[in-house]
Amino acid sequence: MSKDDPEKIDINLDEETVDEGPEDVAAAAAEAMREAARSAGRKLSEEMAGDAAATAVAAQLAKIQAEKDELRNVMIRRQADFENYKKRVERERAEDRSRATAVIIEQVLPVLDAFERALAAHADPAYEEYRKGFELIYRQLLDVFVRYGLEPIEAVGRPFDPHLHHAVERVESAEREDGIVIEEHQKGYLFRERVLRPSMVRVSFRPVEPALPPPDAPVN
């Protein structure tokens, strides 16, 4: 039965009540109607209480779901923050290792310079065997640094680049284009695509040609 439909009230009188007088019958009927009304009220209250409980349960479930979604979003954000933190720490560690390696290699570069000067100074055939052994040691040392990211800068014969070369002298030359590196005093190096030490070089420049007099100028 729907709670919107009026409940039908049944009034049952026993035989003993029917045998009594009209007043008693009316009183019994009134009492029966009151009891029926109370019963209908109790049923209506129970139905309304059930609906309220269902509404409360639904609201509680919605609240729990919202809290669950919020916790899930918090966990996702925390996970993303942690991943970013790990990447940042790994990047910083890699940069620290790279800087430490660059410092060590830079301190050893004078040793490479000494090797190169020694090799250039001993071109006499009498020192050929000595020179070969010396050059082998130099190559092995250089190869170790190259594996860690060291790269010699190409200089001689190339246009002067202020980012890679440091000019110690400009030399007049009519045979070369202006701004060409013609000699390297000290080799420069890159470390992982960054300049660790620029090349010390001599750079050519074209002589200034005297201006020719105009064709109609008088000859002295």
C-alpha positions in Angstrom: 0.0 0.0 0.0 1.3 3.4 -1.0 1.8 5.9 1.8 -0.1 8.5 -0.3 -3.3 6.3 -0.4 -5.6 6.6 2.5 -5.6 3.4 4.6 -8.8 1.5 4.8 -9.8 1.1 8.5 -11.6 -2.1 9.4 -13.7 -2.1 12.5 -14.5 -5.5 13.9 -17.0 -5.8 16.8 -17.4 -9.0 18.7 -20.8 -10.5 19.5 -20.7 -9.4 23.0 -20.4 -5.8 21.9 -23.1 -6.0 19.4 -25.5 -7.3 22.2 -24.9 -4.1 24.2 -26.7 -0.9 24.0 -26.3 1.8 21.3 -24.0 3.9 23.4 -21.7 1.0 24.2 -21.6 0.1 20.5 -20.7 3.7 19.5 -18.0 3.8 22.2 -16.5 0.5 21.0 -16.6 1.6 17.4 -14.9 4.9 18.3 -12.2 3.0 20.3 -11.7 0.7 17.3 -11.3 3.6 15.0 -8.8 5.2 17.3 -6.8 2.0 17.5 -6.9 1.7 13.7 -5.8 5.3 13.4 -2.9 4.6 15.8 -1.9 1.5 13.8 -2.0 3.4 10.6 0.2 6.2 12.2 2.7 3.6 13.3 2.9 2.2 9.8 3.3 5.6 8.3 6.1 6.5 10.9 7.9 3.3 10.1 7.7 4.0 6.3 9.0 7.5 6.8 11.8 6.3 9.1 12.8 3.8 6.5 12.9 6.5 3.8 15.0 8.8 6.1 17.4 5.9 6.9 17.8 5.2 3.2 18.4 8.9 2.5 21.0 9.0 5.3 22.7 5.9 4.0 22.9 7.3 0.5 24.3 10.6 1.8 26.9 8.7 3.9 27.9 6.6 0.9 28.2 9.7 -1.2 30.4 11.3 1.5 32.6 8.2 1.6 33.0 8.1 -2.2 33.9 11.8 -2.2 36.5 11.2 0.5 37.9 8.2 -1.4 38.2 10.3 -4.6 40.0 13.1 -2.7 42.4 10.6 -1.1 43.1 9.1 -4.5 43.8 12.5 -6.0 46.1 13.3 -3.1 47.9 10.0 -3.7 48.3 10.7 -7.4 49.7 14.2 -6.7 52.1 12.9 -4.0 53.3 10.2 -6.4 53.9 12.8 -9.1 55.7 15.0 -6.7 57.9 12.1 -5.6 58.7 11.1 -9.2 59.7 14.7 -9.9 61.8 14.8 -6.7 63.6 11.6 -7.8 64.3 13.0 -11.3 65.6 16.2 -9.8 67.9 14.4 -7.4 69.2 12.2 -10.1 69.8 15.2 -12.4 71.6 17.1 -9.6 73.8 14.0 -8.8 74.7 13.7 -12.5 75.5 17.4 -12.7 77.7 17.0 -9.5 79.5 14.1 -11.0 80.0 15.9 -14.3 81.4 19.0 -12.5 83.7 16.9 -10.4 85.0 15.1 -13.5 85.5 18.4 -15.3 87.6 19.8 -12.4 89.8 16.7 -12.4 90.3 16.7 -16.1 91.0 20.4 -16.2 93.7 19.9 -13.5 95.3 17.2 -15.7 95.3 19.2 -18.9 98.8 20.7 -18.2 100.1 17.1 -18.3 98.6 16.7 -21.8 100.2 20.0 -22.8 103.6 18.7 -21.5 103.2 15.5 -23.5 102.5 17.5 -26.7 105.4 19.8 -26.2 107.7 16.9 -25.5 106.5 15.1 -28.6 107.0 18.2 -30.7 110.5 18.8 -29.4 111.8 15.3 -30.1 111.6 15.0 -33.9 115.1 13.7 -34.2 115.2 10.2 -35.7 117.6 9.2 -33.0 114.7 9.5 -30.5 112.2 7.7 -32.6 111.7 4.7 -30.3 111.5 6.9 -27.3 109.1 9.1 -29.1 106.8 6.2 -30.0 106.5 5.1 -26.4 105.9 8.6 -25.2 103.2 9.1 -27.8 101.6 5.8 -26.8 101.3 6.9 -23.2 99.9 10.3 -24.4 97.3 8.6 -26.5 96.2 6.2 -23.8 95.8 9.1 -21.3 93.8 11.2 -23.9 91.6 8.2 -24.8 90.6 7.9 -21.1 89.5 11.5 -21.0 87.7 11.3 -24.3 85.6 8.4 -22.9 84.6 10.7 -20.0 83.5 13.4 -22.5 86.6 15.4 -23.3 86.9 16.6 -26.9 89.8 18.6 -28.5 88.7 21.8 -30.2 89.6 22.1 -33.9 91.3 25.4 -34.5 94.0 25.6 -37.2 92.6 26.5 -40.6 89.1 27.3 -39.2 87.4 30.7 -38.9 88.1 32.4 -35.5 85.3 31.7 -33.1 85.4 33.8 -29.9 83.3 31.1 -28.1 86.0 28.5 -28.8 89.2 30.4 -29.5 91.2 33.0 -27.6 93.3 35.2 -29.9 96.8 36.0 -28.5 98.1 37.6 -31.7 96.8 38.9 -35.0 99.1 38.2 -38.0 99.0 40.1 -41.2 98.7 37.7 -44.2 97.9 38.4 -47.8 97.6 34.6 -48.5 94.7 33.8 -46.1 91.3 35.2 -45.6 90.7 37.6 -42.8 89.9 36.0 -39.4 91.4 32.5 -40.0 93.3 30.6 -37.3 96.8 30.1 -38.6 98.5 28.7 -35.5 97.6 27.1 -32.2 99.7 27.9 -29.1 97.7 25.8 -26.7 95.1 23.2 -27.5 91.6 23.9 -26.3 89.0 21.3 -25.1 85.3 20.8 -24.8 83.8 18.8 -22.0 80.4 17.3 -22.8 79.8 20.1 -25.4 80.9 22.9 -23.0 84.1 24.8 -23.4 86.5 23.6 -20.7 89.4 25.6 -22.1 89.5 27.8 -25.2 92.3 27.3 -27.8 95.1 29.9 -27.6 95.6 30.9 -31.3 97.1 33.3 -33.8 94.6 34.8 -36.2 95.2 36.2 -39.7 94.1 39.5 -41.0 94.3 40.9 -44.6 96.6 43.9 -45.1 94.9 47.2 -46.0 95.5 47.9 -49.6 96.3 51.5 -50.4 93.5 53.4 -52.2 94.2 53.9 -55.9 94.0 57.5 -57.1 91.2 58.4 -59.4 92.0 58.1 -63.2 91.8 61.8 -63.8 94.1 62.7 -60.9 97.3 64.6 -62.0 100.5 62.7 -61.8 103.3 64.3 -59.8 
